[in-house]
Amino acid sequence: MVLSNTHLFELLSAAMPVRALRSISCVMAKGLDQRGAAVAALAVVMALTASAAQASSADELSGKLTLLRGPLDRSAFNRPLMLNASDTANGLQGDVYAIVDHPLAALSSTLSTPDAWCQAMLLHVSNRRCTVSTEAAGSTLALSVVRKYDQPVDSAFRLVFDFRLIDATPQHLQVQLGASAGPLGTSNYRIAFEAIPADAAHSFLHFSYSYDENALTSVAMQAYLATFGRSKVGFSVLGRTADGQPEYIRGMHGLVERNAMRYFLAVDAYLDAPRDAISRRNAWYAATEQYPRQLHEIDRQTYLELKAADDHR
């Protein structure tokens, strides 16, 4: 087991809808006190998890949009976005709900192929290679992930995702990716993406990821959180210090929130520039730097040079 770098456990990501809810962290509106925020967060997330074992239908997602209009308008992110992390029966899950400045037709034309998802996921600083294979049984994405951004690609572990386009209609887009195995005993990786029209010019989307863990994973992660990950925080504000500074969530839920945000911002940047790799890389980097306490890892020039070098491998 390698625990010598600070980023290994930031890489443990995938997605599926909520299976079971044991504890919750949630970023809500500005200005709520600790008790009010907790009550509001619990009420909203309870509503979000009505379909526990499968992706939401278009009607269910529409209902969530109606429910979340107010909280989205008051989001602490200064954009219509909500983020939460939760335990599942066998692992962890992160969910993002957001309204983006693209009509559903644009999302459907941009995000309906495995190649598009490869390009979007490659925006993450630690994702160094992604290849698509298509056979009679369907398409797979092989994503190579290094434990720290400055490590060689040859040291990466691979996540092989099955790609499924579940639905692509004028009123609903649904994509799922799943990988059976990952590093350090992790398994059952799932990425789920779903969107409906919010209005003629905007879409409401749900992005989620999850993975299962075993005893080895739990021990390794606790060791990481007690050492290299001790100073890392998520986005949910659990309270305030005596001088009014936010007390952010830490631990595994903080980790999941960070990865959920990184991947949502990757999808968002790809939507803005699907045909221009340089533009979307700059957009992703700028978006992550809006949250330096949680997401800063590398300077812009080094990031751009790293990705440019990967293009020529």
C-alpha positions as CSV (number, residue, x, y, z in Angstrom):
1,M,0.0,0.0,0.0
2,V,1.4,3.4,-1.0
3,L,0.6,6.3,1.3
4,S,3.5,8.5,0.3
5,N,1.6,11.1,-1.8
6,T,-1.2,13.5,-0.8
7,H,-3.5,12.9,-3.7
8,L,-4.1,9.1,-3.9
9,F,-7.4,9.2,-2.2
10,E,-8.6,12.3,-4.1
11,L,-8.8,9.9,-7.1
12,L,-11.3,7.4,-5.8
13,S,-14.3,8.6,-7.8
14,A,-17.3,7.2,-9.8
15,A,-21.1,7.5,-9.6
16,M,-24.5,6.0,-9.2
17,P,-27.8,7.2,-7.6
18,V,-28.1,7.0,-3.8
19,R,-28.5,3.4,-2.5
20,A,-28.7,4.0,1.2
21,L,-28.2,7.1,3.3
22,R,-26.3,6.9,6.6
23,S,-25.0,10.5,6.9
24,I,-25.1,13.6,4.9
25,S,-23.1,16.8,4.2
26,C,-24.7,19.5,2.1
27,V,-23.8,23.0,0.9
28,M,-26.9,25.2,1.1
29,A,-27.8,28.9,1.1
30,K,-25.7,31.7,2.5
31,G,-26.5,33.1,5.8
32,L,-28.1,30.0,7.4
33,D,-27.0,29.3,10.9
34,Q,-25.7,25.9,11.8
35,R,-28.9,24.4,13.1
36,G,-31.1,25.9,10.3
37,A,-28.6,24.8,7.6
38,A,-28.6,21.2,9.0
39,V,-32.4,21.0,9.1
40,A,-32.8,22.5,5.6
41,A,-30.0,20.3,4.2
42,L,-31.6,17.2,5.6
43,A,-35.1,18.1,4.3
44,V,-33.7,18.7,0.8
45,V,-31.5,15.7,0.6
46,M,-34.3,13.4,1.9
47,A,-36.3,14.6,-1.1
48,L,-33.4,14.1,-3.5
49,T,-33.1,10.4,-2.6
50,A,-36.6,9.2,-3.2
51,S,-35.4,6.8,-5.9
52,A,-32.8,4.8,-4.0
53,A,-31.5,2.2,-6.5
54,Q,-31.9,3.7,-10.0
55,A,-31.4,6.9,-11.9
56,S,-34.2,9.4,-11.7
57,S,-36.7,9.6,-14.5
58,A,-37.3,12.9,-16.4
59,D,-40.4,13.5,-14.3
60,E,-38.6,12.9,-11.0
61,L,-35.8,15.3,-12.1
62,S,-38.4,17.9,-13.0
63,G,-39.9,17.5,-9.5
64,K,-36.4,18.0,-8.0
65,L,-36.0,21.2,-10.1
66,T,-39.3,22.5,-8.7
67,L,-38.2,21.7,-5.1
68,L,-34.7,23.2,-5.5
69,R,-35.4,26.4,-7.3
70,G,-35.2,28.5,-4.1
71,P,-32.1,26.9,-2.7
72,L,-30.4,27.0,-6.1
73,D,-31.1,30.7,-6.4
74,R,-29.5,31.3,-3.0
75,S,-26.6,29.0,-3.5
76,A,-23.4,29.7,-1.6
77,F,-21.5,29.1,-4.8
78,N,-22.8,32.3,-6.4
79,R,-24.3,30.2,-9.2
80,P,-27.2,27.8,-9.2
81,L,-25.5,24.8,-7.7
82,M,-25.9,22.4,-4.8
83,L,-23.4,19.8,-3.7
84,N,-23.7,17.0,-1.2
85,A,-21.8,13.9,-0.1
86,S,-23.3,10.8,1.6
87,D,-22.5,7.3,2.7
88,T,-24.0,4.4,0.8
89,A,-24.5,0.8,1.9
90,N,-21.0,-0.1,0.8
91,G,-19.1,3.1,0.1
92,L,-19.5,6.8,-0.7
93,Q,-21.3,9.0,-3.1
94,G,-21.2,12.6,-4.3
95,D,-24.0,14.5,-6.0
96,V,-24.2,17.8,-7.8
97,Y,-27.4,19.5,-8.9
98,A,-27.0,22.6,-11.1
99,I,-28.5,24.9,-13.7
100,V,-26.1,25.5,-16.6
101,D,-26.2,28.1,-19.4
102,H,-26.8,25.6,-22.2
103,P,-30.1,24.3,-23.6
104,L,-30.7,20.6,-23.4
105,A,-30.2,20.2,-27.1
106,A,-26.6,21.4,-26.7
107,L,-26.0,19.0,-23.8
108,S,-27.4,16.1,-25.8
109,S,-25.3,16.8,-28.9
110,T,-22.2,17.3,-26.8
111,L,-22.3,14.6,-24.1
112,S,-23.9,11.7,-25.8
113,T,-20.7,9.9,-26.9
114,P,-17.9,8.1,-25.0
115,D,-15.3,10.3,-26.7
116,A,-16.8,13.4,-25.2
117,W,-16.7,11.9,-21.7
118,C,-13.1,11.0,-22.2
119,Q,-12.2,14.6,-23.2
120,A,-14.2,16.0,-20.3
121,M,-12.6,13.7,-17.7
122,L,-9.1,14.5,-19.0
123,L,-9.5,18.0,-17.7
124,H,-8.9,16.6,-14.1
125,V,-5.2,17.2,-13.3
126,S,-4.6,13.6,-12.4
127,N,-6.3,12.0,-15.3
128,R,-3.6,11.5,-17.9
129,R,-4.9,9.3,-20.6
130,C,-8.3,8.1,-21.9
131,T,-9.1,5.8,-24.7
132,V,-12.3,4.5,-26.2
133,S,-13.0,1.0,-27.5
134,T,-16.2,0.0,-29.3
135,E,-17.3,-3.5,-29.9
136,A,-20.6,-5.3,-30.5
137,A,-21.3,-5.3,-26.8
138,G,-20.9,-1.6,-26.5
139,S,-18.2,1.1,-25.7
140,T,-15.7,1.3,-22.9
141,L,-13.5,4.1,-21.7
142,A,-10.1,3.3,-20.2
143,L,-9.1,6.1,-17.9
144,S,-5.4,6.3,-16.7
145,V,-5.1,8.1,-13.3
146,V,-1.8,9.0,-11.6
147,R,-1.6,9.2,-7.9
148,K,-0.1,12.6,-8.1
149,Y,-0.1,14.9,-11.1
150,D,3.7,15.0,-11.6
151,Q,4.0,11.2,-11.7
152,P,4.6,9.5,-15.1
153,V,1.7,8.1,-17.0
154,D,3.2,4.7,-16.9
155,S,2.6,4.6,-13.1
156,A,-1.1,5.3,-13.5
157,F,-3.9,2.9,-12.5
158,R,-6.7,2.2,-15.0
159,L,-10.4,2.5,-14.5
160,V,-12.3,0.8,-17.4
161,F,-15.8,2.2,-17.6
162,D,-18.7,0.7,-19.6
163,F,-20.5,3.5,-21.4
164,R,-24.3,3.6,-21.7
165,L,-26.5,6.2,-23.3
166,I,-29.7,5.6,-21.5
167,D,-31.9,8.3,-22.9
168,A,-31.5,11.2,-25.3
169,T,-34.7,12.9,-26.2
170,P,-35.7,16.6,-26.5
171,Q,-36.8,16.5,-22.8
172,H,-34.2,14.2,-21.2
173,L,-30.6,13.2,-21.4
174,Q,-29.2,10.3,-19.3
175,V,-25.7,8.8,-19.4
176,Q,-24.2,6.1,-17.1
177,L,-20.6,4.9,-16.8
178,G,-19.6,2.0,-14.6
179,A,-16.3,0.3,-13.7
180,S,-16.1,-2.9,-11.7
181,A,-12.8,-2.4,-10.0
182,G,-10.4,0.3,-8.9
183,P,-7.3,0.7,-6.7
184,L,-6.9,-0.3,-3.0
185,G,-9.9,-2.6,-3.0
186,T,-12.4,-0.1,-4.3
187,S,-15.0,-1.4,-6.7
188,N,-18.4,-0.7,-8.4
189,Y,-17.5,2.7,-9.7
190,R,-20.5,4.6,-11.1
191,I,-20.8,7.9,-12.9
192,A,-24.3,9.1,-13.7
193,F,-25.4,12.2,-15.6
194,E,-28.9,13.3,-16.2
195,A,-30.4,16.6,-17.5
196,I,-33.7,18.2,-18.5
197,P,-34.6,21.7,-19.8
198,A,-34.8,24.3,-17.1
199,D,-36.1,26.8,-19.7
200,A,-35.4,27.4,-23.4
201,A,-31.8,28.5,-22.8
202,H,-30.8,26.6,-19.6
203,S,-30.6,23.0,-18.4
204,F,-31.0,21.4,-15.0
205,L,-28.6,18.6,-14.4
206,H,-27.7,16.0,-11.8
207,F,-24.1,14.6,-11.8
208,S,-23.2,11.9,-9.3
209,Y,-20.4,9.5,-8.6
210,S,-20.0,6.6,-6.2
211,Y,-17.7,3.7,-5.4
212,D,-17.7,0.8,-3.0
213,E,-14.9,0.1,-0.5
214,N,-13.7,-2.9,1.6
215,A,-11.8,-3.2,4.8
216,L,-8.5,-2.5,3.1
217,T,-9.9,0.7,1.6
218,S,-11.2,1.9,4.9
219,V,-8.0,1.4,6.7
220,A,-5.9,3.1,4.0
221,M,-8.3,6.0,3.8
222,Q,-8.3,6.6,7.6
223,A,-4.5,6.5,7.5
224,Y,-4.5,9.1,4.7
225,L,-7.0,11.3,6.5
226,A,-4.9,11.2,9.7
227,T,-1.7,12.2,7.8
228,F,-1.6,13.8,4.4
229,G,-5.3,14.5,4.2
230,R,-5.6,16.1,7.6
231,S,-5.6,19.7,6.3
232,K,-7.9,19.1,3.4
233,V,-11.5,20.4,3.6
234,G,-14.7,20.1,1.6
235,F,-17.3,22.8,0.9
236,S,-20.1,22.3,3.4
237,V,-19.9,24.8,6.3
238,L,-20.7,23.0,9.6
239,G,-20.3,26.1,11.8
240,R,-18.3,29.2,12.5
241,T,-15.2,29.9,14.5
242,A,-15.2,32.5,17.3
243,D,-13.9,35.1,14.8
244,G,-16.6,34.2,12.2
245,Q,-14.5,32.0,9.9
246,P,-16.3,29.0,8.3
247,E,-15.6,25.5,9.6
248,Y,-15.6,23.3,6.6
249,I,-16.4,19.6,6.5
250,R,-13.4,17.3,6.6
251,G,-12.8,13.6,6.3
252,M,-14.3,11.3,3.7
253,H,-17.3,13.6,3.0
254,G,-14.9,16.5,2.4
255,L,-13.0,14.3,0.0
256,V,-16.1,13.3,-1.9
257,E,-17.3,16.9,-2.1
258,R,-13.9,17.9,-3.7
259,N,-14.0,15.2,-6.3
260,A,-17.7,15.9,-7.1
261,M,-16.9,19.5,-7.7
262,R,-13.8,18.8,-9.8
263,Y,-15.8,16.5,-12.2
264,F,-18.8,18.8,-12.4
265,L,-16.5,21.7,-13.4
266,A,-14.9,19.4,-16.0
267,V,-18.3,18.7,-17.6
268,D,-19.2,22.4,-17.4
269,A,-15.9,23.5,-19.0
270,Y,-16.3,20.9,-21.8
271,L,-19.8,22.1,-22.5
272,D,-18.4,25.6,-23.0
273,A,-15.7,24.5,-25.5
274,P,-16.2,21.0,-26.8
275,R,-14.0,21.7,-29.9
276,D,-11.2,23.7,-28.2
277,A,-9.0,21.9,-25.8
278,I,-7.0,24.9,-24.8
279,S,-10.0,27.0,-24.0
280,R,-11.7,24.3,-21.9
281,R,-8.4,23.6,-20.0
282,N,-8.1,27.3,-19.1
283,A,-11.8,27.4,-18.2
284,W,-11.5,24.3,-15.9
285,Y,-8.4,25.7,-14.2
286,A,-10.0,29.1,-13.6
287,A,-13.2,27.5,-12.3
288,T,-11.2,25.3,-9.8
289,E,-9.2,28.4,-8.6
290,Q,-12.5,30.0,-7.5
291,Y,-12.2,27.5,-4.6
292,P,-8.5,27.5,-3.7
293,R,-9.0,26.3,-0.2
294,Q,-10.5,23.1,-1.5
295,L,-9.2,22.6,-5.0
296,H,-5.8,24.3,-5.6
297,E,-3.1,21.8,-6.5
298,I,-0.9,23.3,-9.3
299,D,-0.2,26.6,-11.1
300,R,-1.9,27.3,-14.4
301,Q,1.3,27.1,-16.6
302,T,2.3,23.8,-15.2
303,Y,-1.2,22.4,-15.7
304,L,-1.4,23.6,-19.3
305,E,2.1,22.2,-20.1
306,L,1.2,18.9,-18.5
307,K,-1.9,18.5,-20.6
308,A,-0.1,19.6,-23.7
309,A,2.5,17.0,-23.2
310,D,-0.2,14.3,-22.7
311,D,-1.6,15.2,-26.1
312,H,1.6,14.0,-27.8
313,R,2.0,10.7,-26.0
